[in-house]
Amino acid sequence: MRPVQPFVTYQLGQGWFVRSVPQMTFDWGTGRQLLPLDLGAGRTFKIGRQNVSCFVEPFWNVATGGPVPRHGITFGVTLLYPNFWHRQ
């Protein structure tokens, strides 16, 4: 199987964004595939001095090639360090 993961993010302003990060999988030998449709939303903000990014992204699998869920929700929290490689 060969995974393909295109991504699109659009910044709305004030830390809000919409995103689509489908995790597509194709097995060219057997013709099996996994084709999800998804659209999520998230926001970046600060907790104290820490930058944080959170998102929620529901998905629906249009075509499946095995025992995978037909629909679900992906969510995540990321701690951001924009100046990590800069000297203080």
Backbone as JSON Lines, residues from 0, in Angstrom:
{"i":0,"aa":"M","n":[0.84,-1.18,0.0],"ca":[0.0,0.0,0.0],"c":[0.88,1.24,0.0]}
{"i":1,"aa":"R","n":[0.46,2.23,-0.71],"ca":[1.17,3.49,-0.79],"c":[0.28,4.6,-0.26]}
{"i":2,"aa":"P","n":[0.67,5.26,0.82],"ca":[-0.14,6.36,1.33],"c":[0.12,7.65,0.57]}
{"i":3,"aa":"V","n":[-0.91,8.45,0.44],"ca":[-0.82,9.79,-0.14],"c":[-1.52,10.72,0.84]}
{"i":4,"aa":"Q","n":[-0.88,11.84,1.19],"ca":[-1.49,12.73,2.16],"c":[-1.34,14.19,1.73]}
{"i":5,"aa":"P","n":[-2.23,14.64,0.83],"ca":[-2.22,16.07,0.5],"c":[-2.82,16.85,1.67]}
{"i":6,"aa":"F","n":[-2.48,18.11,1.78],"ca":[-3.05,18.91,2.86],"c":[-3.32,20.33,2.38]}
{"i":7,"aa":"V","n":[-4.36,20.92,2.96],"ca":[-4.73,22.3,2.68],"c":[-5.1,22.95,4.0]}
{"i":8,"aa":"T","n":[-4.56,24.13,4.25],"ca":[-4.91,24.91,5.44],"c":[-5.18,26.34,4.99]}
{"i":9,"aa":"Y","n":[-6.26,26.92,5.49],"ca":[-6.6,28.3,5.17],"c":[-6.76,29.08,6.46]}
{"i":10,"aa":"Q","n":[-5.98,30.15,6.61],"ca":[-6.03,30.98,7.8],"c":[-7.2,31.96,7.71]}
{"i":11,"aa":"L","n":[-8.05,31.98,8.73],"ca":[-9.23,32.86,8.74],"c":[-8.98,34.16,9.48]}
{"i":12,"aa":"G","n":[-7.98,34.19,10.34],"ca":[-7.69,35.39,11.13],"c":[-7.98,35.14,12.6]}
{"i":13,"aa":"Q","n":[-7.34,35.91,13.47],"ca":[-7.48,35.81,14.93],"c":[-7.19,34.4,15.43]}
{"i":14,"aa":"G","n":[-6.28,33.68,14.75],"ca":[-5.87,32.36,15.18],"c":[-6.7,31.22,14.65]}
{"i":15,"aa":"W","n":[-7.81,31.49,13.99],"ca":[-8.7,30.44,13.48],"c":[-8.24,29.97,12.1]}
{"i":16,"aa":"F","n":[-8.45,28.68,11.81],"ca":[-8.11,28.13,10.5],"c":[-9.04,26.97,10.17]}
{"i":17,"aa":"V","n":[-9.17,26.69,8.87],"ca":[-9.85,25.48,8.4],"c":[-8.79,24.63,7.72]}
{"i":18,"aa":"R","n":[-8.98,23.31,7.74],"ca":[-7.97,22.41,7.19],"c":[-8.61,21.16,6.63]}
{"i":19,"aa":"S","n":[-7.88,20.54,5.71],"ca":[-8.24,19.24,5.18],"c":[-6.95,18.46,5.0]}
{"i":20,"aa":"V","n":[-6.84,17.33,5.7],"ca":[-5.64,16.49,5.65],"c":[-6.08,15.03,5.51]}
{"i":21,"aa":"P","n":[-6.63,14.67,4.35],"ca":[-7.08,13.28,4.17],"c":[-5.89,12.33,4.06]}
{"i":22,"aa":"Q","n":[-5.98,11.17,4.69],"ca":[-4.93,10.16,4.63],"c":[-5.38,9.06,3.67]}
{"i":23,"aa":"M","n":[-5.11,9.27,2.4],"ca":[-5.52,8.34,1.35],"c":[-4.51,7.18,1.26]}
{"i":24,"aa":"T","n":[-5.01,5.99,0.94],"ca":[-4.14,4.83,0.76],"c":[-4.6,4.07,-0.48]}
{"i":25,"aa":"F","n":[-3.63,3.68,-1.33],"ca":[-3.91,2.93,-2.54],"c":[-3.04,1.69,-2.58]}
{"i":26,"aa":"D","n":[-3.63,0.54,-2.89],"ca":[-2.88,-0.68,-3.13],"c":[-3.03,-1.0,-4.61]}
{"i":27,"aa":"W","n":[-2.04,-0.63,-5.4],"ca":[-2.13,-0.76,-6.85],"c":[-2.22,-2.23,-7.28]}
{"i":28,"aa":"G","n":[-1.66,-3.16,-6.5],"ca":[-1.69,-4.57,-6.86],"c":[-3.08,-5.19,-6.76]}
{"i":29,"aa":"T","n":[-3.81,-4.86,-5.69],"ca":[-5.13,-5.46,-5.48],"c":[-6.28,-4.53,-5.85]}
{"i":30,"aa":"G","n":[-5.98,-3.26,-6.07],"ca":[-7.04,-2.3,-6.38],"c":[-7.77,-1.78,-5.16]}
{"i":31,"aa":"R","n":[-7.32,-2.15,-3.95],"ca":[-7.96,-1.64,-2.74],"c":[-7.54,-0.2,-2.5]}
{"i":32,"aa":"Q","n":[-8.46,0.56,-1.91],"ca":[-8.19,1.97,-1.68],"c":[-8.95,2.48,-0.46]}
{"i":33,"aa":"L","n":[-8.45,3.56,0.09],"ca":[-9.1,4.26,1.19],"c":[-9.13,5.73,0.8]}
{"i":34,"aa":"L","n":[-10.33,6.27,0.59],"ca":[-10.49,7.64,0.14],"c":[-11.4,8.42,1.09]}
{"i":35,"aa":"P","n":[-10.83,9.11,2.07],"ca":[-11.66,9.88,3.0],"c":[-11.91,11.31,2.51]}
{"i":36,"aa":"L","n":[-13.07,11.83,2.86],"ca":[-13.39,13.25,2.71],"c":[-13.39,13.84,4.11]}
{"i":37,"aa":"D","n":[-12.71,14.97,4.28],"ca":[-12.68,15.58,5.61],"c":[-12.58,17.1,5.49]}
{"i":38,"aa":"L","n":[-13.03,17.77,6.53],"ca":[-12.91,19.22,6.65],"c":[-12.95,19.54,8.13]}
{"i":39,"aa":"G","n":[-11.91,20.2,8.6],"ca":[-11.82,20.49,10.03],"c":[-11.59,21.96,10.3]}
{"i":40,"aa":"A","n":[-11.64,22.3,11.58],"ca":[-11.41,23.66,12.02],"c":[-10.53,23.63,13.26]}
{"i":41,"aa":"G","n":[-9.79,24.71,13.45],"ca":[-8.93,24.78,14.62],"c":[-8.56,26.2,14.95]}
{"i":42,"aa":"R","n":[-7.77,26.32,16.01],"ca":[-7.36,27.64,16.46],"c":[-6.0,27.55,17.14]}
{"i":43,"aa":"T","n":[-5.18,28.57,16.93],"ca":[-3.94,28.72,17.68],"c":[-4.15,29.79,18.74]}
{"i":44,"aa":"F","n":[-3.57,29.58,19.91],"ca":[-3.74,30.52,21.02],"c":[-2.61,30.29,22.01]}
{"i":45,"aa":"K","n":[-2.58,31.09,23.07],"ca":[-1.56,30.96,24.1],"c":[-2.18,30.53,25.42]}
{"i":46,"aa":"I","n":[-1.48,29.66,26.11],"ca":[-1.78,29.33,27.5],"c":[-0.56,29.79,28.29]}
{"i":47,"aa":"G","n":[-0.69,30.9,28.95],"ca":[0.48,31.52,29.58],"c":[1.42,31.99,28.49]}
{"i":48,"aa":"R","n":[2.67,31.5,28.5],"ca":[3.64,31.84,27.45],"c":[3.72,30.77,26.37]}
{"i":49,"aa":"Q","n":[2.97,29.68,26.53],"ca":[3.03,28.55,25.59],"c":[2.06,28.73,24.43]}
{"i":50,"aa":"N","n":[2.56,28.66,23.19],"ca":[1.7,28.67,22.0],"c":[1.13,27.27,21.8]}
{"i":51,"aa":"V","n":[-0.18,27.2,21.5],"ca":[-0.88,25.93,21.35],"c":[-1.74,25.99,20.09]}
{"i":52,"aa":"S","n":[-1.84,24.86,19.38],"ca":[-2.74,24.74,18.24],"c":[-3.64,23.53,18.48]}
{"i":53,"aa":"C","n":[-4.94,23.71,18.32],"ca":[-5.92,22.62,18.49],"c":[-6.8,22.55,17.25]}
{"i":54,"aa":"F","n":[-7.23,21.34,16.9],"ca":[-8.14,21.18,15.77],"c":[-9.05,19.99,15.99]}
{"i":55,"aa":"V","n":[-10.17,19.99,15.29],"ca":[-11.08,18.85,15.22],"c":[-11.47,18.71,13.74]}
{"i":56,"aa":"E","n":[-11.47,17.45,13.25],"ca":[-11.67,17.22,11.82],"c":[-12.48,15.94,11.58]}
{"i":57,"aa":"P","n":[-13.79,16.05,11.36],"ca":[-14.58,14.86,11.04],"c":[-14.24,14.35,9.64]}
{"i":58,"aa":"F","n":[-14.36,13.02,9.44],"ca":[-14.09,12.44,8.12],"c":[-15.13,11.39,7.79]}
{"i":59,"aa":"W","n":[-15.27,11.14,6.49],"ca":[-16.15,10.11,5.96],"c":[-15.39,9.4,4.84]}
{"i":60,"aa":"N","n":[-15.26,8.08,4.91],"ca":[-14.55,7.31,3.9],"c":[-15.48,6.99,2.74]}
{"i":61,"aa":"V","n":[-15.19,7.59,1.59],"ca":[-16.0,7.39,0.38],"c":[-15.8,5.98,-0.15]}
{"i":62,"aa":"A","n":[-14.56,5.53,-0.25],"ca":[-14.25,4.19,-0.73],"c":[-13.33,3.53,0.28]}
{"i":63,"aa":"T","n":[-13.6,2.29,0.62],"ca":[-12.77,1.58,1.58],"c":[-12.3,0.27,0.97]}
{"i":64,"aa":"G","n":[-11.16,-0.18,1.44],"ca":[-10.61,-1.43,0.94],"c":[-10.19,-2.32,2.09]}
{"i":65,"aa":"G","n":[-11.03,-2.47,3.06],"ca":[-10.68,-3.31,4.2],"c":[-11.46,-2.92,5.44]}
{"i":66,"aa":"P","n":[-11.08,-3.46,6.56],"ca":[-11.81,-3.19,7.81],"c":[-11.42,-1.84,8.42]}
{"i":67,"aa":"V","n":[-11.95,-0.78,7.86],"ca":[-11.69,0.57,8.36],"c":[-13.03,1.22,8.7]}
{"i":68,"aa":"P","n":[-13.04,2.21,9.59],"ca":[-14.3,2.87,9.92],"c":[-14.85,3.65,8.74]}
{"i":69,"aa":"R","n":[-16.16,3.7,8.62],"ca":[-16.82,4.45,7.55],"c":[-16.76,5.95,7.82]}
{"i":70,"aa":"H","n":[-16.79,6.35,9.08],"ca":[-16.69,7.76,9.46],"c":[-16.07,7.87,10.84]}
{"i":71,"aa":"G","n":[-15.6,9.04,11.16],"ca":[-14.97,9.25,12.46],"c":[-14.54,10.7,12.62]}
{"i":72,"aa":"I","n":[-13.81,10.96,13.68],"ca":[-13.33,12.32,13.99],"c":[-11.86,12.24,14.38]}
{"i":73,"aa":"T","n":[-11.07,13.11,13.77],"ca":[-9.67,13.26,14.13],"c":[-9.54,14.55,14.92]}
{"i":74,"aa":"F","n":[-8.79,14.52,16.01],"ca":[-8.54,15.75,16.74],"c":[-7.11,15.75,17.24]}
{"i":75,"aa":"G","n":[-6.6,16.95,17.51],"ca":[-5.21,17.02,17.96],"c":[-4.91,18.31,18.68]}
{"i":76,"aa":"V","n":[-3.87,18.25,19.47],"ca":[-3.34,19.4,20.2],"c":[-1.83,19.41,19.97]}
{"i":77,"aa":"T","n":[-1.28,20.55,19.58],"ca":[0.14,20.67,19.31],"c":[0.72,21.82,20.11]}
{"i":78,"aa":"L","n":[1.83,21.59,20.8],"ca":[2.56,22.66,21.46],"c":[3.51,23.25,20.43]}
{"i":79,"aa":"L","n":[3.46,24.57,20.26],"ca":[4.24,25.25,19.23],"c":[5.42,25.99,19.85]}
{"i":80,"aa":"Y","n":[6.57,25.88,19.21],"ca":[7.78,26.56,19.65],"c":[8.36,27.33,18.46]}
{"i":81,"aa":"P","n":[7.8,28.5,18.14],"ca":[8.21,29.23,16.92],"c":[9.66,29.71,16.95]}
{"i":82,"aa":"N","n":[10.25,29.92,18.11],"ca":[11.63,30.42,18.2],"c":[12.57,29.37,18.76]}
{"i":83,"aa":"F","n":[12.29,28.1,18.57],"ca":[13.07,27.02,19.17],"c":[14.54,27.07,18.76]}
{"i":84,"aa":"W","n":[14.84,27.34,17.49],"ca":[16.22,27.3,16.99],"c":[16.94,28.63,17.12]}
{"i":85,"aa":"H","n":[16.29,29.67,17.65],"ca":[16.93,30.96,17.83],"c":[17.54,31.06,19.21]}
{"i":86,"aa":"R","n":[18.68,31.71,19.28],"ca":[19.32,31.9,20.59],"c":[18.56,32.98,21.37]}
{"i":87,"aa":"Q","n":[18.48,32.76,22.66],"ca":[17.77,33.7,23.54],"c":[18.62,34.9,23.86]}
